[in-house]
Structure formats: structure tokens, C-alpha cells
Amino acid sequence: MPKTYRDLIVWQKAVQFVTEIYSVLKSFPKEELFGLTAQIKRSAISIPSNIAEGYGRKSTKDYLRFLQIAMGSIFEIQTQLEISKNLQFLPEKSFAEFYDKSREIERMLSSMISKIDKC
């Protein structure tokens, strides 16, 4: 097991994902600042935050619960990015790149959940 949550590749990828999301959100319409933009930020931040929090819990059951919350946030942000694309706030190419990155994190989380659940 890694020494800290910071050693988890999935956490590292999730943090990078959040950083990139924040950059693209700067181009969203200002009237969305407290709407879709804020919701995307919350969902994105929730992913690495829940991975870290779960890692710090003392029980496997709690760790799994937080990883599942992180997984839910992945699905939320995938939906929010799709809506952003449909509203033409996010170009198709950017959507595809973010979706692919989110799917990679999703697969990594799913694998972690399965491995931990079998222990």
C-alpha cells in the first residue's frame, strides 16, 4: 500500500484533471459563474478530495465508501461536461479530451474499488 494518498496515481491524475478543468472554465460565460461553472468545480474537486479522505480513514469500509463517492463525482462531471458541450461552452475537442481523462480516472477507481472490496 502506498505510504500516503499522494502516492496514488489515481489521486495524482485527479488533481491534474481538476487543474485542467479550472483552466478551461475561465472561458465559460460569466453568467454561469454560480451555475454550471460552480457545479463543475465542486464535482472535480470532490474526486481527489474523497480519494484522500478515504485513504485517511481507519477502516476498509470507510475507504470504499469514499472511493464510491469519488466515482459518483466522476459521473457527475462527465454529465456536466456533456451539458457544457451541448450549450457550446466547451468545444467538442476539449470535451473529448476531458471525457477521455475522466474515463481513465473512472477505470482506475473502479479497479481500486474491486481490489479493496475483495480483501
N, C-alpha and C positions, 0 to 999 in steps of 0.2 A: 504494500500500500504506500502511496506517496507520502512524503513527510508532512506536506501541507496541501491545502486545496490549490495553492498557486502552482503546484507541480502537475496538476491535472491538465492534460492537453485540451480537454473539452472546456474547462474554465478559461484557459488562455484564448481559445478560439472565440468563446462567447464574449470575452472582454473586447477583443479586436472587432467583433461584429457590432457591439454597442458603439464603439468609437466611430466606425464607418457609418452607422445609422445616423448618429448625431451630425456628421458632416453633410450627409445628403438632405437631412431635414432643414438645413439652413435655406434651401431653395424652395421649400414649401410656402404656400401663401401665408401671409401674416395673420389673416383671419382664422387660420387653422391652428394658431399657436396654443390655444386652450382646448382644442378639439382633438382631431386626429393626430396632430404632432405630439401632443402631450401623452396621448394614449400609447403611441408607438414607443416613446421614450420609456414609459413605465413598463411596458411589456419587455422591451430589450434589456433594461437594467435588471429586471426580475430574473432573467436567465442565469447570469453568473452569480448574482446575489444568492439565489436559492441553492445553487451548487455549493457555494462557500458555506452557507448556513447549515446545510445538511451535513456537510463534511465535519463541521464542528459539533454536531450532536453526538451524544453518547451511545445511542442505540441504532442498530441497523434499520429498525422500523422507521425511526425518525428520518434517517438519511434517505431512505427510499421515498418517503413522503415528500421531502423537499426536492428530490430529483424529479418526481412526478409533477410537482408544481412548476419546476423549470420547463418540463416538457409541455405543460399546458401553455406556458408563456410563449414557447416556440410556435405553437399552433395559432395563438392569438396574433403574433406578429406576422406570421405568414398571411393570415386573413387581412390584417390591416395594410400590409404591403400590396396585396391584391386590390383592395379598395383604392389605395393611393394610385395604383396604375390605372384603374378604371376611371378615376377622376382626372387623370392626366397630370397628376402632381409628380409622378415618378415615371421616367421613360421606360419603355419595355426592356431595353438592355440592362438598365440598373435593376429593375425588378427581377430579371432572370438571374443576375449575379447575386443579389441578396437572397433570393429564394434558394439558389444552389447552396450558398453558405449556411442558410438556416437548416436545410435538409441534412447537411453534413453534421451539424451540431445535434440535430434530432437523432440521426443514426447512432452517433456516439453515446448520447444519453440513453437511448433505447438499449444499447449493448451493455452499458454500465448497470442499468436497472435490472436487466436479465441476469447478469453475473452476480450482482449483490443479492438478488432475490433467491438465487439457488443456494447461497451459503447458509 
